[in-house]
Amino acid sequence: IHRQLSQTVKLLRLPVNTVTADHRTVHSALLTGLLSHIGQKDSEKTEFTGAHSARFAIFPASQLFKKPPKWIMVAQLLETSRLWGRIAARIEPEWIEPLAPHLVKYHYSDPHWEKSQGAVMANEKVTLFGLPIVASRKINYGAIDPPLCRELFIRHGLVEGQWQTRHVFFHANLQLLAEVEAMEHKSRRRDILVDDETLFTFYEQRIGADVVSARHFDSW
C-alpha cells in the first residue's frame, strides 16, 4: 500500500514530504475508502470475517500471509477458488469508529446504577457491517435512555440510599428511616414504615423531569 501510495504521489507530482506521515495516519487515510474491506481474524483459523459475515483469506503473496494480524484491511477482494484479500495492511479496530460515524451501530446492555459514579452505567458495543470494532466499554447511559435512568436514580439513589452526597435532606431522611425501622423492631410491628413504592412516588412527584443522575440532581 505504501508503494502504491508513493507511486500515486509521483504521478500527481506532489512534494516528497507529502508522504512522510506515520503508519497510522497513512493507513487511516486509506481506511476511509476501504471500510467495507476490513477483516477480523478467526481465533481458530487463518480466515478473516469481513463485512456482512463474508469470509476471506489473505492472498499467499502477501507478507502478512504467514503471520496474519488480528485486524486487516485489503485493497481488493478477489474470488477464485475462494475469496482472497489482496494488498493487505495491518490496522487497529479503534481507528475505525472515528472514520465511520455514519456507518457504525451502537448496542447497549446491562444498564445499572453505580453508587460511586452517581449515575446509570451500561456496556456499549460498536459494530461496523456486523464486525465488533468495540467489544465492550462502559458508558454513562443518561443520554441513551433518560426515563430509565431517572427511575433507577430514584429507586437506588434516593429510595435505597445508594448515593454518595452531602445533601442535608438525604442524610436526614436516612436517619429518619433508621429510627422508624428501630421503632418497628422494638414494637414488633411492620406497618409503621412506608414501603419503597410509596417513597418512590414521593420523590418521583417532586424532583425535576430531567434529573437522571446525581450530577443532574445537583444542578436542579
Buried (B, 14 or more C-beta within 10 A) or exposed (E): BEEEBEEEBEEEEEEEEEBEEEEEEBBBEBBEEBBBBBBBBEEEEEBBBBBEEBEBBBBEEBEBEEEBBEBBBBBEBEEEEEBBBBBBBBBEBEBBBEBBEEBBEEEEEEBEBBBEBBBBBBBBBBBBBEBBBBEEEEBBBBEBBBEBBBBBBBBBBBBBBBBEBEEEEBEEBEEEBEEEEEEBEEEEEEEEBEEEEEBBEBBBEEBEEEBBBBBBBEEE
